[in-house]
């Protein structure tokens, strides 16, 4: 065989095959894990109904992951006893992947004292429901300067300390209209500056695409840094300058490149809930089963088509 005998040729072939198999195995190892991606329902999306009606409707639609409205859960337990909300979730096969929400924790002002008091019972309720995370959106509407951020850091550190004994992570949600935490860059800066184990970064895809964030900002996120995701679309109309939160759309009914964004998030290690959060009053007052069914139909294809 031109200088190489059959035995050597067979050994060389086996070696090449082994190397190829090893490289193929490496490629498989590098493939992003999507096994944990799951469609989730956000409490506000069906808040025209009581806790039981909402949870039962979602469960009938084969939803497994939920982000309960803590006020609704508290109302249910006031009539049915402590722990009854968690028992209902368990009976229906639902898991609380997150919980919602608490405003006014980042900005100092007259509303913050009450916000802290509300946070105390909410983290206890979240823990009772089995949720280890709670969303804290930034709704700061006043003008601010860089000098104010030291106070923001202190405020959020205090809030995180309240959540810590309950093993609940507070997740800073940047919002497009916030004057303090309005985009990916600002949110990452704040969360990293506070550097508390119970304060985390999350993404709402509506605020990501409707606000001042850029797609390239996703490259600033460290692997594993995304703690939760609200998954909905931004419509072409009304224009973003006049759009209100009620104008969010079901995934696929708007103009945001949701698949590209999700692919990138998966590359960054995100492998959890995609929570449908819609504010339109017609949606919120529609049978929870109908809304959850459409949510499942519109979110599942994005999960199935991840190419990361």
C-alpha positions as CSV (number, residue, x, y, z in Angstrom):
1,X,0.0,0.0,0.0
2,X,2.6,2.5,-1.1
3,X,4.8,2.3,2.0
4,X,2.2,1.5,4.6
5,X,1.1,-2.1,5.3
6,X,-2.5,-3.2,5.9
7,X,-2.2,-3.4,9.7
8,X,-0.8,0.2,9.8
9,X,-3.5,1.3,7.5
10,X,-6.2,-0.2,9.7
11,X,-4.7,1.4,12.8
12,X,-4.5,4.8,11.1
13,X,-8.1,4.5,10.0
14,X,-9.2,3.6,13.5
15,X,-7.3,6.5,14.8
16,X,-8.9,8.9,12.4
17,X,-12.4,7.5,13.2
18,X,-11.8,8.0,16.9
19,X,-10.7,11.6,16.4
20,X,-13.7,12.3,14.3
21,X,-16.0,10.7,16.9
22,X,-14.3,12.7,19.6
23,X,-14.8,15.9,17.7
24,X,-18.5,15.1,17.1
25,X,-18.8,14.5,20.8
26,X,-17.3,17.8,21.5
27,X,-19.8,19.5,19.2
28,X,-22.6,17.8,21.0
29,X,-21.2,19.0,24.3
30,X,-21.0,22.5,23.0
31,X,-24.7,22.5,21.9
32,X,-26.8,24.7,24.1
33,X,-29.2,23.0,26.5
34,X,-32.9,23.9,25.8
35,X,-34.4,21.2,27.9
36,X,-35.6,23.7,30.6
37,X,-37.2,26.2,28.3
38,X,-40.9,26.3,29.2
39,X,-43.9,28.4,28.4
40,X,-45.1,30.3,31.5
41,X,-48.1,32.4,32.4
42,X,-47.8,35.8,34.2
43,X,-50.4,36.7,36.7
44,X,-51.4,40.0,35.2
45,X,-52.3,38.4,31.9
46,X,-55.5,36.9,33.6
47,X,-56.0,39.3,36.5
48,X,-59.6,39.8,35.7
49,X,-60.3,36.6,37.5
50,X,-59.7,35.2,41.0
51,X,-56.8,33.0,41.9
52,X,-58.6,29.7,41.6
53,X,-60.3,30.5,38.3
54,X,-57.0,31.6,36.8
55,X,-54.9,28.7,37.9
56,X,-57.6,26.1,36.9
57,X,-57.9,27.7,33.5
58,X,-54.2,27.7,32.9
59,X,-53.8,24.1,34.1
60,X,-56.6,23.0,31.6
61,X,-54.5,24.6,28.8
62,X,-51.6,22.3,29.9
63,X,-49.5,25.1,31.3
64,X,-47.0,23.9,33.9
65,X,-45.1,27.0,34.8
66,X,-46.7,30.0,36.4
67,X,-45.8,33.5,37.7
68,X,-48.5,34.0,40.2
69,X,-50.0,37.4,41.2
70,X,-49.1,37.6,44.9
71,X,-52.0,39.9,45.8
72,X,-54.4,37.3,44.3
73,X,-52.8,34.5,46.2
74,X,-53.0,36.5,49.4
75,X,-56.7,37.2,48.8
76,X,-57.3,33.4,48.2
77,X,-55.5,32.5,51.5
78,X,-57.5,35.1,53.4
79,X,-60.6,33.1,52.6
80,X,-59.1,29.6,52.5
81,X,-56.3,29.5,55.0
82,X,-52.5,29.8,55.0
83,X,-50.9,27.4,52.6
84,X,-54.1,26.9,50.5
85,X,-52.6,28.7,47.4
86,X,-49.6,26.4,47.3
87,X,-51.8,23.3,47.8
88,X,-53.9,24.4,44.8
89,X,-50.8,24.8,42.6
90,X,-49.6,21.3,43.7
91,X,-53.0,19.8,43.0
92,X,-53.1,21.3,39.5
93,X,-49.6,20.3,38.7
94,X,-48.4,23.9,38.5
95,X,-45.0,25.2,39.6
96,X,-44.3,28.8,40.5
97,X,-41.2,29.7,38.4
98,X,-41.4,33.4,39.6
99,X,-43.8,35.8,41.3
100,X,-45.0,39.3,40.6
101,X,-44.2,42.0,41.6
102,X,-43.1,45.0,43.7
103,X,-42.6,48.6,42.5
104,X,-40.8,51.6,43.9
105,X,-37.9,49.8,45.5
106,X,-35.1,51.5,43.6
107,X,-36.1,55.1,43.8
108,X,-36.2,57.1,47.1
109,X,-39.5,58.9,47.9
110,X,-42.8,58.8,49.6
111,X,-43.9,55.5,48.1
112,X,-40.8,53.5,49.1
113,X,-41.7,53.0,52.8
114,X,-44.9,51.3,51.9
115,X,-43.2,49.4,49.1
116,X,-40.8,47.9,51.7
117,X,-43.7,46.9,53.9
118,X,-45.4,45.2,51.0
119,X,-42.2,43.5,50.0
120,X,-42.0,41.8,53.5
121,X,-45.2,39.9,53.1
122,X,-44.7,39.3,49.3
123,X,-41.4,37.5,49.7
124,X,-43.0,35.4,52.5
125,X,-45.9,34.6,50.1
126,X,-43.5,33.8,47.2
127,X,-41.6,31.4,49.4
128,X,-44.9,29.8,50.5
129,X,-45.9,29.3,46.8
130,X,-42.5,27.7,46.1
131,X,-41.2,30.6,44.1
132,X,-37.6,31.5,44.6
133,X,-37.7,34.8,42.6
134,X,-39.8,38.0,42.5
135,X,-39.9,40.7,39.9
136,X,-39.1,44.3,40.9
137,X,-39.7,46.7,37.9
138,X,-38.2,50.2,37.8
139,X,-40.9,52.7,37.5
140,X,-38.9,55.8,38.3
141,X,-40.5,58.8,36.5
142,X,-38.6,61.7,38.0
143,X,-35.4,63.3,36.6
144,X,-32.2,61.9,38.1
145,X,-28.5,62.4,37.9
146,X,-25.5,60.1,38.3
147,X,-25.2,61.2,41.9
148,X,-28.5,59.5,42.7
149,X,-27.3,56.0,41.9
150,X,-25.4,55.5,45.2
151,X,-28.8,55.8,46.8
152,X,-30.3,53.4,44.3
153,X,-27.6,50.8,45.2
154,X,-28.3,51.3,48.9
155,X,-32.1,51.0,48.4
156,X,-31.8,47.8,46.4
157,X,-29.3,46.3,48.8
158,X,-31.8,46.9,51.7
159,X,-34.6,45.3,49.6
160,X,-32.4,42.3,48.9
161,X,-31.6,41.8,52.6
162,X,-35.4,41.6,53.2
163,X,-35.7,38.9,50.6
164,X,-32.6,36.9,51.7
165,X,-34.1,35.0,54.7
166,X,-36.9,33.7,52.4
167,X,-34.4,32.5,49.7
168,X,-36.1,34.8,47.2
169,X,-34.1,36.6,44.5
170,X,-35.4,40.1,43.6
171,X,-35.0,40.5,39.8
172,X,-34.5,44.1,38.6
173,X,-36.7,44.6,35.5
174,X,-35.6,47.5,33.3
175,X,-38.5,49.3,31.7
176,X,-38.5,51.6,28.7
177,X,-39.9,54.6,30.5
178,X,-37.8,54.4,33.6
179,X,-35.5,57.4,34.4
180,X,-33.2,55.2,36.5
181,X,-33.1,51.6,35.0
182,X,-34.3,51.7,31.5
183,X,-32.2,49.3,29.5
184,X,-29.8,46.3,29.5
185,X,-26.7,48.4,30.2
186,X,-28.1,50.3,33.1
187,X,-29.7,47.2,34.7
188,X,-26.4,45.3,34.5
189,X,-24.5,48.2,36.0
190,X,-27.0,48.5,38.9
191,X,-27.2,44.7,39.7
192,X,-23.4,44.3,39.4
193,X,-22.7,47.3,41.6
194,X,-25.1,46.2,44.4
195,X,-23.5,42.7,44.1
196,X,-25.9,41.0,46.4
197,X,-26.8,37.3,46.0
198,X,-30.5,38.1,46.3
199,X,-30.5,40.7,43.5
200,X,-30.5,39.5,39.9
201,X,-30.8,40.6,36.3
202,X,-33.8,39.7,34.1
203,X,-35.1,40.6,30.7
204,X,-38.6,41.7,29.4
205,X,-38.5,41.4,25.7
206,X,-41.0,44.2,25.1
207,X,-38.9,46.6,27.1
208,X,-35.7,45.3,25.4
209,X,-37.0,46.1,21.9
210,X,-39.3,49.1,22.7
211,X,-36.7,50.9,24.8
212,X,-33.1,52.2,24.3
213,X,-31.4,48.8,24.5
214,X,-29.6,47.4,21.4
215,X,-29.4,43.8,20.3
216,X,-25.7,44.1,20.7
217,X,-26.2,44.8,24.4
218,X,-26.9,41.1,24.9
219,X,-23.2,40.6,24.3
220,X,-22.6,42.4,27.6
221,X,-24.4,39.8,29.6
222,X,-22.3,37.1,31.3
223,X,-23.3,33.4,30.8
224,X,-25.9,32.5,33.5
225,X,-26.6,36.1,34.4
226,X,-30.2,36.2,33.0
227,X,-32.5,35.1,35.8
228,X,-35.9,35.3,34.3
229,X,-37.7,36.4,31.0
230,X,-41.0,38.0,30.2
231,X,-41.8,36.9,26.6
232,X,-44.0,39.0,24.4
233,X,-43.9,41.1,21.2
234,X,-43.8,44.7,20.3
235,X,-46.4,45.7,17.7
236,X,-45.6,47.9,14.7
237,X,-48.4,50.2,15.8
238,X,-48.9,52.3,17.8
239,X,-45.5,53.8,17.4
240,X,-43.2,53.2,20.4
241,X,-43.2,56.9,21.3
242,X,-46.9,56.8,22.1
243,X,-47.3,53.1,22.9
244,X,-48.5,52.1,26.4
245,X,-48.0,48.8,28.2
246,X,-51.4,47.6,27.1
247,X,-50.1,47.6,23.6
248,X,-47.9,44.6,24.0
249,X,-48.7,41.7,21.6
250,X,-48.6,37.9,21.6
251,X,-45.3,36.5,20.3
252,X,-45.3,36.6,16.6
253,X,-47.8,39.4,16.3
254,X,-45.3,42.2,16.4
255,X,-42.0,43.3,15.0
256,X,-39.4,42.2,17.6
257,X,-36.9,39.6,16.4
258,X,-37.9,37.2,19.2
259,X,-36.2,34.1,17.7
260,X,-32.9,35.9,17.3
261,X,-33.1,37.2,20.9
262,X,-34.1,33.9,22.3
263,X,-31.3,32.1,20.4
264,X,-28.8,34.5,21.9
265,X,-30.2,34.1,25.4
266,X,-29.9,30.4,25.1
267,X,-26.3,30.8,24.0
268,X,-25.8,32.7,27.3
269,X,-27.2,29.8,29.2
270,X,-30.8,30.8,29.7
271,X,-32.9,27.7,30.1
272,X,-36.0,28.5,32.1
273,X,-39.4,30.1,31.8
274,X,-40.7,32.3,29.0
275,X,-43.5,34.2,30.8
276,X,-46.3,35.7,28.8
277,X,-47.1,39.2,30.3
278,X,-49.9,41.1,28.5
279,X,-51.7,44.2,29.9
280,X,-54.6,44.6,27.3
281,X,-57.8,44.7,29.3
282,X,-59.6,42.5,26.8
283,X,-57.0,39.8,27.2
284,X,-57.0,40.2,31.0
285,X,-60.8,39.6,31.1
286,X,-60.8,36.7,28.6
287,X,-61.2,33.1,29.9
288,X,-57.7,32.2,31.3
289,X,-58.0,28.8,29.5
290,X,-58.4,30.6,26.1
291,X,-55.5,33.1,26.8
292,X,-53.2,30.3,28.0
293,X,-54.0,28.1,25.1
294,X,-53.0,31.0,22.7
295,X,-50.0,31.7,24.8
296,X,-48.9,28.1,24.4
297,X,-49.5,28.1,20.7
298,X,-47.5,31.3,20.2
299,X,-44.5,30.7,22.5
300,X,-43.9,26.9,21.9
301,X,-42.7,27.4,18.2
302,X,-39.9,29.7,19.4
303,X,-38.7,27.1,21.9
304,X,-38.8,24.4,19.2
305,X,-36.9,26.6,16.7
306,X,-34.0,27.6,18.9
307,X,-30.8,27.2,16.9
308,X,-28.2,28.2,19.5
